[in-house]
Amino acid sequence: MTTIIVIILAYLIGSIPSGLWIGQLFYKTDIRQQGSGNLGATNTFRILGKKAGAVVTVMDILKGTLATLLPTFALLSNSNIHPLIAGVIAVVGHMFPIFAKFKGGKAVATSAGVLLGYHWPIFILLLVAFLICLKICKMVSLSSMITAVLAFVYSIVYAIIDQEYYLLIITALLAFFVIYRHRTNITRIKNGTEPKITWI
């Protein structure tokens, strides 16, 4: 029963549509109707500005972190679910949120939050890598996909050193989610039509 509770809570936490709620509550704007129509942080930055974008980014990261930590909480610690599995369920909730008609974000920030909750050094390294990529290419989508691949490469090395195979498998899955959810961006990148940011 405890395992089922963790699974449900992880999905519900991941399903919180941060961009949608912030936009509706404080800006009277439905970001699904503007920009890319995506509920993630990038579209929030584009439509609502830096402050709202930063808040949504942090909220989406913390969704993954909180879900990953659920199995460590006292009342839920006897569940048989691995923390990373709980984190992945939150990512699924972020992509297909019950609170937003199952149309969510692209899994980047919430996936990062999963890694933050489970193994914070990889989060720090990937954050630095993401910012460097973003500074160079000016494309959030490309930077996100490159960082996802780097996360998988890191997990391979970590698995060889510490036999941490759970992290390897889950990181591979998260990288797949991120790249698959960016498939339309990949087409635009190839065509040279992917939007670039100018504020970094």
C-alpha positions as CSV (number, residue, x, y, z in Angstrom):
1,M,0.0,0.0,0.0
2,T,2.8,2.4,0.8
3,T,4.4,1.8,-2.6
4,I,1.1,2.6,-4.3
5,I,0.9,5.8,-2.2
6,V,4.4,6.9,-3.3
7,I,3.6,6.2,-7.0
8,I,0.4,8.3,-6.8
9,L,2.0,11.1,-4.9
10,A,5.0,11.2,-7.3
11,Y,2.7,11.4,-10.3
12,L,0.5,14.1,-8.7
13,I,3.6,16.2,-7.7
14,G,4.9,15.9,-11.2
15,S,1.5,16.8,-12.7
16,I,1.6,20.3,-11.1
17,P,1.5,22.6,-14.1
18,S,3.7,25.3,-12.7
19,G,3.8,27.5,-15.9
20,L,0.0,27.3,-16.3
21,W,-0.8,28.1,-12.7
22,I,1.7,30.9,-12.4
23,G,0.5,32.4,-15.7
24,Q,-3.2,32.2,-14.7
25,L,-2.8,33.3,-11.1
26,F,-0.4,36.2,-11.5
27,Y,-0.5,37.3,-15.2
28,K,-4.0,36.3,-16.2
29,T,-2.4,34.5,-19.1
30,D,-2.7,30.9,-20.4
31,I,0.7,30.2,-21.8
32,R,-0.8,27.3,-23.7
33,Q,-2.3,29.9,-26.0
34,Q,0.9,31.7,-26.8
35,G,4.4,31.0,-28.0
36,S,5.1,27.3,-28.4
37,G,2.1,26.5,-26.4
38,N,4.3,24.4,-24.1
39,L,3.8,24.4,-20.3
40,G,7.5,24.3,-19.5
41,A,9.9,27.0,-18.3
42,T,11.2,28.0,-21.7
43,N,7.8,29.1,-22.9
44,T,7.2,30.8,-19.6
45,F,10.3,32.8,-20.0
46,R,9.2,33.7,-23.5
47,I,5.7,34.7,-22.6
48,L,5.8,35.9,-19.0
49,G,9.4,37.1,-18.6
50,K,12.5,36.3,-16.6
51,K,10.9,36.4,-13.1
52,A,8.1,34.1,-13.9
53,G,10.4,31.8,-15.9
54,A,12.8,31.5,-13.1
55,V,10.0,30.7,-10.6
56,V,8.6,28.0,-12.9
57,T,12.1,26.6,-13.5
58,V,12.7,26.2,-9.7
59,M,9.2,24.8,-9.2
60,D,9.7,22.2,-12.0
61,I,13.1,21.2,-10.6
62,L,11.7,20.8,-7.1
63,K,8.9,18.6,-8.4
64,G,11.5,16.0,-9.4
65,T,13.5,16.4,-6.3
66,L,10.5,16.1,-3.9
67,A,9.2,13.0,-5.7
68,T,12.7,11.4,-5.6
69,L,12.9,12.0,-1.9
70,L,9.4,10.6,-1.1
71,P,10.7,7.0,-0.4
72,T,13.0,8.5,2.3
73,F,10.3,10.2,4.2
74,A,9.5,8.5,7.6
75,L,5.8,7.6,6.8
76,L,6.8,6.3,3.3
77,S,10.2,4.7,4.0
78,N,8.8,1.2,4.0
79,S,7.8,1.4,0.4
80,N,9.6,-1.0,-2.0
81,I,10.1,1.7,-4.7
82,H,13.5,3.0,-5.6
83,P,13.9,6.8,-5.3
84,L,14.8,7.1,-9.0
85,I,11.6,5.2,-10.0
86,A,9.6,7.7,-8.0
87,G,11.4,10.5,-9.8
88,V,10.7,9.1,-13.2
89,I,7.0,8.8,-12.3
90,A,7.1,12.6,-11.5
91,V,8.7,13.2,-14.9
92,V,5.9,11.3,-16.5
93,G,3.4,13.4,-14.6
94,H,5.2,16.6,-15.8
95,M,4.9,15.4,-19.4
96,F,1.3,14.2,-19.1
97,P,-0.2,16.2,-16.2
98,I,-3.7,15.2,-15.0
99,F,-4.2,18.8,-14.0
100,A,-3.6,20.1,-17.5
101,K,-5.4,17.6,-19.8
102,F,-2.3,15.5,-20.0
103,K,-0.4,18.1,-22.1
104,G,2.7,19.1,-20.2
105,G,6.3,20.1,-20.6
106,K,9.4,18.6,-22.1
107,A,10.9,16.9,-19.0
108,V,14.1,19.0,-18.7
109,A,13.8,20.8,-15.4
110,T,11.9,18.0,-13.6
111,S,14.5,15.4,-14.8
112,A,17.2,17.7,-13.4
113,G,15.3,17.8,-10.2
114,V,15.3,14.0,-10.0
115,L,19.1,14.0,-10.4
116,L,19.4,16.7,-7.7
117,G,17.4,14.6,-5.3
118,Y,19.4,11.5,-5.9
119,H,23.0,12.5,-6.7
120,W,23.5,16.3,-6.4
121,P,27.1,16.4,-7.9
122,I,25.7,15.4,-11.3
123,F,23.1,18.1,-11.1
124,I,25.8,20.8,-10.5
125,L,27.9,19.5,-13.3
126,L,25.0,19.4,-15.7
127,L,23.8,22.8,-14.7
128,V,27.2,24.2,-15.6
129,A,27.3,22.3,-18.8
130,F,23.8,23.6,-19.7
131,L,24.7,27.2,-19.1
132,I,27.9,26.9,-21.1
133,C,26.0,25.3,-24.0
134,L,23.3,28.0,-23.8
135,K,25.9,30.7,-23.8
136,I,27.4,29.3,-27.0
137,C,24.4,28.3,-29.0
138,K,21.7,30.5,-27.6
139,M,19.1,27.6,-28.0
140,V,17.5,26.2,-24.9
141,S,16.3,23.1,-26.8
142,L,19.8,22.2,-28.1
143,S,21.4,22.9,-24.8
144,S,18.9,20.7,-23.0
145,M,19.5,17.8,-25.4
146,I,23.3,18.1,-25.2
147,T,23.1,18.2,-21.4
148,A,20.8,15.1,-21.4
149,V,23.4,13.2,-23.4
150,L,26.2,14.4,-21.1
151,A,24.1,13.1,-18.1
152,F,24.0,9.7,-19.7
153,V,27.7,9.7,-20.4
154,Y,28.4,10.7,-16.8
155,S,26.2,7.9,-15.5
156,I,28.1,5.4,-17.6
157,V,31.4,6.4,-16.0
158,Y,29.7,6.4,-12.6
159,A,28.3,2.9,-13.1
160,I,31.8,1.7,-14.0
161,I,33.3,3.2,-10.9
162,D,30.6,2.5,-8.3
163,Q,28.4,-0.1,-10.0
164,E,25.5,2.4,-9.8
165,Y,23.4,0.8,-12.5
166,Y,20.1,2.2,-11.4
167,L,21.4,5.7,-12.1
168,L,22.6,4.5,-15.5
169,I,19.3,3.1,-16.5
170,I,17.2,6.0,-15.2
171,T,19.5,8.6,-16.8
172,A,19.2,6.8,-20.1
173,L,15.4,6.9,-19.8
174,L,15.4,10.6,-18.8
175,A,17.7,11.4,-21.7
176,F,15.3,9.6,-24.1
177,F,12.4,11.5,-22.7
178,V,14.1,14.9,-23.2
179,I,15.3,14.1,-26.7
180,Y,11.9,12.6,-27.8
181,R,10.0,15.6,-26.4
182,H,12.2,17.9,-28.5
183,R,11.7,16.1,-31.8
184,T,10.0,19.1,-33.3
185,N,12.8,21.3,-32.1
186,I,15.3,19.0,-33.8
187,T,13.5,19.6,-37.1
188,R,13.7,23.4,-36.6
189,I,17.3,23.2,-35.6
190,K,18.1,21.4,-38.9
191,N,16.1,24.0,-40.8
192,G,17.7,26.9,-39.1
193,T,14.4,28.1,-37.7
194,E,14.8,27.3,-34.0
195,P,14.3,30.5,-31.9
196,K,17.4,31.8,-30.1
197,I,17.5,33.7,-26.8
198,T,19.2,37.1,-26.6
199,W,19.4,37.7,-22.8
200,I,22.3,35.5,-22.0
